[in-house]
């Protein structure tokens, strides 16, 4: 299960990056970075897994956060016929726009929710969860707006973000593949069975 994804992660290059004076190992992968090119077979494998998992039934919209969740959400939308709503990093000033602040291990900023209405039943998909710094405030704002969350899928888990989000919100985050990253490369350490 998810063998193409796992193989591609194990082959992903790792570079050294700096953030706030700290050096860390950063993996480069088509799902998380869009480089090198994204293999459609991997996107299809991910979409097929999510559909088979059964949480797409009865949902109104697939929701993702700009930018790397977009290919995953699009592949899922094409297979299910369910529309996609993208949480954006800039304001549009539309009626009902909701702003939220997010802080990840790599960045801080605002996100803007448009096109979701009270009572909508949604499925959230994203590329990576590490700290939960984006997903936690998103879930809180969606809950305040009366939006029903049918499920949350993050393709790659790095760190304890999924557990942190569950502890704070009670929402289960399905991580397809958990990884560990060292200077020697990416190791697949878990994920869905």
N, C-alpha and C positions, 0 to 999 in steps of 0.2 A: 504494500500500500504506500502510495506517494514515493515510489522508488526513484522516479526521474528527479523530483524535487530534492530528495535526500542526496542523491549522487551529485547533483549540481552544487549543493551546499558544501559537500566534502571537497569539491574541486575549486571552491571560491578562493581567490587570492585574499591575503590579509596584509594590510598596511598599518603603519603606525600613524596615529593622528593625535593632535593636541587640542585640549579643551580646558579652559580655565587653569592653565599651567600643568595639567595632568596629561601624561601620554597613555594612550590605550590602544588595544588591538581592534581594528575596524575591518570587518569583512565586506567585500565588494561582490554584490550578487544582483542578477537581473531583477529579482522580485523586490529587493530593497533599494536598489540604486538605478535600475534601468540600464545598467552596463555590465558586461557587454550586452549584446542584443538579447531580448527576451524570447525564449523558445515558446511558441504557441502550444506545444505539447505539454509543457509544464503548467501553463495557465489552464489548459483544458483538464489536466489531472487535478488541479486544485478545485476548479469549479465542479467537476464531477464528484469529488469527495464531499464538498459542501452540500450539493443536491442530494446525494445518497444519504447523508447524515439526517436529512428529514426536516430541517427547520425553515425551508423555503416555502412550504405550503401555507397559504393564507396570509402572506405578507403583502403589504402595499408597495414598499420601496426597499431597494438595496441602498445602504448608506455607507459612504467611505469618506476618509479625510484626504484632502489634496496632499501629496501628489501620487505617491507610489501605491496607494490602494486602488487607484483608478483602473489600471489594467485588470486587476482581479475582479472588481465590481463589474466591469464591462463584459468580461468573459462570462460571468455568472448571469448577467442580464441577457446576453445573447442566447444562452441556453434555456433560460426560464421565461423570457418575455416580460420580466419584472423591471420597471424603470429604476434608474440610478439617480440618487441625489448626492451631490458632492459638498462636503463641508469645506469651505474655502478659507484661504489665508488673507483675504481682503474683503472689505465691506462693499456692499452694493447699494445699501440704503433702501432696499425693498421693504414693503409693509410686512411686519412680522419677523423681520430679521433678528436673530438672537446672537449676541456676541458672548464668547467665553474666552477666558485666559487659560493657556496651557503652558506647561514647562516640562521639557523632556531632559534626558541626560545630555542632549546636544543643542537645544535651542529653547527660547521662550518667545511667546507672542500671543496674538489673538487669533481666534477662529470664528467664522461666521456661518450660521445655519440659516438656510433659506429653503423654501419649498417643502417643509414638513409641517403637518397640521396636527392639532390635538386629536388623539384617537388613531392616528396612523400606526400601523403595525410594521415595524422595520427589522431588517437584518443588517447588522454592521459587519463590514469586512475591512481588514487592513493588512498591511504587509508585515510589520514587526511590532512586537510589544517587548519593551525592556523594563522601564520603570513604572509604566501605567500613567505617566504624566500627561498624556493627551487623552487617553480613554476615560480616566476617572472624571475630570471635569465635563467631558462630553456626555457621559451617562447621567451625571447629576443634572445638567441643563435639559437634556431630553426628558428626564423624569419630571422636572418642574413644568415642562411644556405639555405634559400629558401624553407623551408619545410612548407607545408600547414596544418594548424591545423583545423580539422573538428569539434572538441569539446574537452572539458576537464571535467572530472568527478572526484570529490573527494567524497568518501563515507561519511566521517564524517567531519563536520565543527565545529571548536572550535575557536572563535575569528572572526576578521574582515579580514582575509587573502583573501577571495574570492572577497570582495569589493575592497580591495587594489590592487589586480592583475587586476581587470577590469578597475579601474581608471588609472593604469599605462600603460596597454597594449590594452585596448578595448576588451579583450577576456572574454567572459562569462564563469564562472566556475560553473558548475552544482553541487551543494552540495546536496547529498541525504538526510542527516539528520544533522541538526544543534543541538549542545548540549551545555550545561553549566555544569561545574563540580565544586562541592563544597565538603567539608569534609563529607557532608551527602549523597553524591552520584551523579549520572549522571541524568540530566533532559534533555529530548528532548524538544527543544524550537522552532523548525521549520524545514525547509527543503522543498523539492519539494512537490507539492500538488498532 
